[in-house]
Amino acid sequence: MPRPSRRTFLQTGAAATAGGVLLNTPAVHAAGNNLLKVGLVGCGGRGGAAAINALAADKNTKLVALCDVFPDRITKKLAELKESEYAAKIDVPAERQFSGFDGYKQLIDTDVDVVLLVSTPGFRPLHLAYAVEKGKHIFMEKPHATDPTGIRSVLESVKKAKEKKLNLVSGFCYRYEPSKRETVKRIHGGAIGAVQAIHTTYLTGDLWFRGDEPKWSEMEYQLRNWYYFTWLSGDFMIEQHIHSIDKAAWVMNGELPVSAQGMGGRQTRTEKKYGNIWDHFTVVYEYASGAKVFSQCRQVSGCHSEVADHVIGTKGSAQIMAHTINGEGGLWKADPKKNKDMYQTEHDELFAAIRAGEVINDGEVSALSTLMGIMGREAAYTGKKVTWKDILNSKQDLQPKEFAWGANPVPATPQPGRTKFV
């Protein structure tokens, strides 16, 4: 069986993107004195943090527009941002505050130079496509979609962004942390030999619940509590554990899994308020090279917590989160003094690339990592072995036929052996 890789994936014609390389582009903002106007789509906690990162990344940036499906979230976030040390770099009058399902279009249609796409993951493909169409530089939070149909849309947008020489930096932030970059670089350089297995865990407690109000429609309830609905979050394996899957994909250096099989379920999230997502997954990814990735995630309070990535090679092992390698040359550990905040670094590099007239395009590798997560989720949901070809060609589309306030029935919680692969 031929080794499936990012190269062979591209040769099939499914996508042709830059995958993190730098490309030359006209230095429109290279002077450094030109104001870079920033617009934020998604006014949640992560959105506010991304806005601060963007304002800190360049001395001549200004936040000029905000968007969220809910007006009250815009008001709240704007008040919070104005209490920050970057208040002088915030200028968002009422006419540049956009809400509703089409608010993202209104924001992108303004003269912003950079858009931060930090809304609910289910909307990410739509928001990305429009931002690329309008020629904006982009920071896009993970994950990039919640179903294979969305991923194919993202890959097409990534291709167009490359053609237009637009920056597209992904929210897979661990790839921007210097200590992890050095650790993975050494693994790719042969420090532990050929990678045989990766055991990655993301074991945490319960998360937030934003309540219910009699006046809320089904659609509003789901959007207010978006984490608990697969069409919006992708399930927590995609929304949270996707970081671990992306680190595994990074270590595997672009090699794509041949297949996945898994299990999981819903032991504590039994109430209706938790929508249709699970609370634990275990997935095994198999590679043509013989390597395997063992993936475990859980969101249950009162249990052991752990976020770790143990990499086993033919000549040693490595711990990605601890930034250590134990190989033939002995124990190596990254110098913590050289490390930097990964969230800030990804924005620093985005704005530096814009100023330098260069392009960073993370889109392809990030989309494929997201698809790898979806592959594992569907293997667990159905109880079947799912191949890369299966998931790449899957017709699954979790999005509603119409984005409107009112009824929006929730699909049944997946049951292995009964839930069918689409």
N, C-alpha and C positions, 0 to 999 in steps of 0.2 A: 504494500500500500504506500503510495507516495506521501511524503511528509507534508501535511497541510500547513501553509505558512502565510504570512501577510503578503508575501510576493505572489504566491499562486492565487490567493484570493483576488488580488488586483488583476491578475491576468485573465480571470474569468469574466471581467468586465463589470463586476458588481459595484466597484468604486475605484476611483483614481484620485487619491488625496495625498496631501503632503506628509501627514503622519508625524508632525513635530519638527520637520526640517525648516531651515530658514531660507527664504526666497527674497530676491531683490525686488523692490517695489519703489515707486516714486516717493521721495521723502517729503510728503506734503506738510508734515508737522515736525520735520527734523530741526527746525530752527530753535526750538526750545522756548521761544517767546510766544508762540501761537497758543491760544487757549484751547484746551481739549475739553469739549463739553460732554458730560457723562449723563446717561439716563438709566434709571434703575427700574427693571420690570420684576416685581415681586417684593413686597414690603414686609416680609417675615423677619425672623431673627437672623437667618443667614444672609438675607438681602441687605439688612442694615450693616452687617459686618463687611460684606463685599463693597458696599459704598464707601465705608471708612478706608478700606484697603486701597481703593482706587484713588481717593483723595490724597492719601499718604504717599502714593507711588510716584507722583510727579508734582513739581512745585507749581505748575500752571494748569491744574485741572479744576473743574467746577461742576458740581452736581446741579443740573438745571431742570430735570424732569423726573417724576415718579409715576409709577403705574402699579395698580393692584386691582384685582377683581372687586374688592371691597373698599369703598371710600374711607371707612373708619380706620382701616389699617394704614392708609396713606397718611391720614391726619396724625395718627399715633407715631408712626415711624418718622415723619418729618419733625415732630416735636422732640423725639429722642435724638435725632441727628443734630439738631440745633443746640443741643446741650453738650455736644462733643467739642473737642479742641479744634475741629475743622469747620465750625459754624460759619466763619467768614467765607468759606468756599462753597456755601450752599445758597442757591438762589432758585427756589421753586415756587413761583406764584401760583395762584389758583388755576390760571389758564394752562399751566403745564403740569397739572395733576389729572391723571387719566384713570378711569375705573371702568368696570364692566368687562365683558368677554372680548371686546374689540379694542380695549384701551391700549393694548400693546402696539397696535397699528398706529394709533394716534401719537403715541410717544415716539416710535421709530420714524414717523413722518416728520418730526421736528428736525432741527439742524444739529442734533447730537452727533458727536463723532464716535463715541463708544457706548455700547449698550451692555448692561449687566443683566443676563438672563438668569434670574434666581427665583423663579416662580415654581409652582407645583410641577413635578416632573412630567406629568401627562401632557402638559401643554408645550413642553420644550421643542418638539419637532416643528410645530406651527410657528412659534416665536423665532426659532433659528431661521427657518425658511424666509420669513419676511425680513428679518434683519439683513440677511445676505442679499436678498433681492434689492434692498435699499442701499446697499454698499456701506454698511457700518462695520467697524471693528467690534469684536465680540469677546466678552467673558461669559462662558456658559457653565453653570454649576452641574455637577453630577446628580443623578444619572441622566442620560441623554434621551431616554424614552422609556416607555413601560411595556412595549410590545414590539415584535419584529417588523410590523408595518411602519411603526414610528422610526425604528432604526434605519430602515431603507430610505426613508425621507431624510433623516439626518445625514446619511452617507452622500445622498445627492446634493444636499446643501453644502456639505464639506467640499465636495468637488467644485461647486460653483464658487465657493469662497476662495479656493486655491486659484481658480481662473481669474478672479477679480483682485487677487493679492491682498486679501483681507486677513487681519489677525484673528485667530480663533483660539483662545486659550481655555482649556478645560479645567473644571473644578476637581479633578483627581489630584489633590494637593500633595499627596505623598511623593509624587514624582518631582516636586519642586523643593523638597527638603534636602539640603546639601549632604547630610550624613547618610540618608537613604540613597541618594544618587551615587555616592562613593561606594557604598556597600554593594549595590547592584552592579556597578561598573566592575568591581573586583570579581563578582560572581561571573559576569560575562567574560572576564579575562581569564577564567580558569582557576580561580582561587580554591574552589572546592571540587574541581573536575566537572564532569557532566551531571546536570541536575537529574536526579532520579525521582524525587518526591518533594512535595510541599504540603505541609499541614498548616492551614490557616484558620484562625478562630476569631469570631467577633461575638463574645458572650457578654451581654449587658442586661440591665433591668428594664422595667416598663418605661414608657414615655408619656407625654402629655395627652390630655383629653380636654377639649375646649367646650364641652357641655352641649346642651340642646335648648332650643327655644321654640315654643309653640308656633311662633310666627315664621319660623324658617321652613322653607320648602325642602323637599328631599335633596335637590341639587345644592341648596345653600348649606344644609347640614353636612353633606359630603365634602364640600369645599372647605368649610370651617374645620372639619376633622379629616382632612385629606389623607393623612398618613394611613388610615385604616381601610382604604379602598384601593384595590389593585389597579384600577384604571388610572388613578391619580398618582400613586406612589410606586407601583410596581411590586408591592409587598416589601417588607423591611429587608429582605435579602437583596433587593435591588436598590432600595433607597439608602441603606446603611452599610450592609455587608459588601456592597459593590466595591468599596475601597479595598477590601481584602482580595477580592477577585481580581481587581485591577493590578494590585501588587504582584499577584501570582502570574498574571499575563505579562507583566513587565519583566519578571525574572525569567520567564520562558522565552523572552526575546522575540516575540512576534509569532511563535509557533502556536497554532490554534488547536484546541482539543478536537479529537475525532468524535467523542461521544461523552455523554454524561448520564449517570443514574443516581437517584437520590430518594430521600424520604423526609418526612417531617409532619407537622400538624399543628393543632390548635388546642392546647391543654388548659391554658389560663384565660385566653381571650375568647371566652364562651358567650359573653353577652352581645346583644345586638349592636350596642354602641361601637363595638370594635369592627364593624363592617364585615369584610370577607377575607382579611389577611390571616396568616398563620403567626405562630410565636416561636417556632424553631424549625431549622432545616439542617440536614446533613447531605452533602452532594459530593460525589466522586467524579472527577474529570479524567478521562483517559486520553493519552497522546500516542500518535503513531510511533514515536521514539521509544515508547515503553514507560515513559514517565507518567506519574499520576499526581493530581492535586486533590487533597482531602480537605473539604471545606465544611466548617461547622459554624452556625450562628444561632443565637437565642436571645430573645427579649423577655425575660421572666425575672421579676424581682425576688430577692431572697436566695439567689443561686450564686455559684462561683462566677466571677467576672474575669474576662481575659480577652485581650486583643493582641494577637501574636502571629508571626509568620515564621515557621521553622522550615528551612530549606536543607534538604539532604542531597549531597552529591557523592560522586565516586571517590573523592579525595578529602572529604570533610563536610562541614555543615555551616550554616549561617542563620542568624536571627535578624530579620529585617527591622523589626521595631526596636531592638536593642542595639542595632548597628554593630554587630560583632560577627567575625568569621573565625572558625576554628578549622584550619586546614593544615597542609603539610608544612607550611612555614610557621606554624604555631598560632597563637591567639592574636587576632587583630581587632582593635576597637576604634571606631571613629572618634576624633577629637571633639568633644562636646562644645568647646569654645568656638569652633568653626561653624557651628550650626546656626541656622536662621529660621525665623518663623515662616513656615511653608505657605500659609495663607497670604502673607504679605509678599513673599517672593514671587508667587505666580502673577500678581498684579504689577510688581516692580518690573518683571521681565516683559509683560504685555506692553506697558507704556514705554519702556525703553526701546522695544522693537519698533513701535510706532514712530518714536522720535528719530530712530536711526534709519528709517526707511526700509526696514526689514519686516519679515513676516514669520510669526510662529503659527503653525497650524497643528493642533493636537487632535483634530476632529476624528480622524480615522481610527487611531488606536483607542481613543476613548469610546467611540461608538461600538467597536468590536469588544471591548471589555464589558460594556453594558449588555451587549447581545450574549456574551458568555454567561453573564448572570441570569439573563432571561432563560437561556438554555437549561441551566441548572434548576431554576424555579419550575419550569414546565416538566422536567424529568421527575421532580418530586411531586408536583401536583397530580400528574397522571399515573405515577408509579411505573412508567415505561423508560426504556433507554432511548435517549434522544440524540441524534447525530447532529454534527455541525450543518450538514446539508439540510436536514429537517428544519432546524430553527431558522436558517438563512432564508428558506423558501416558505416558511410558515405564513399562512394567511391571517393569523390572529390579529385582530384590531379591537382593542378594548375600549376605544373612545365612543362616547354617545353619538348617535346620528345627528344630534343637534345640541349646541351649547345654549341653553336657555333656562331661566328660572322655572321651577315647577317640578313635576314628577321625573324621577330618574331611578328606576328599579335597580336594586343591587343584585348582581348574579349570586348564585349559591356559593358557599365556601367550597373550594375544591376538595374532592375526596379521591385519593389514589385508588385506581382500579375502576372507578366510575367516570371520573373526569376524562374527557377525550382530548387528544392532541389535535390542534387545529392546523 
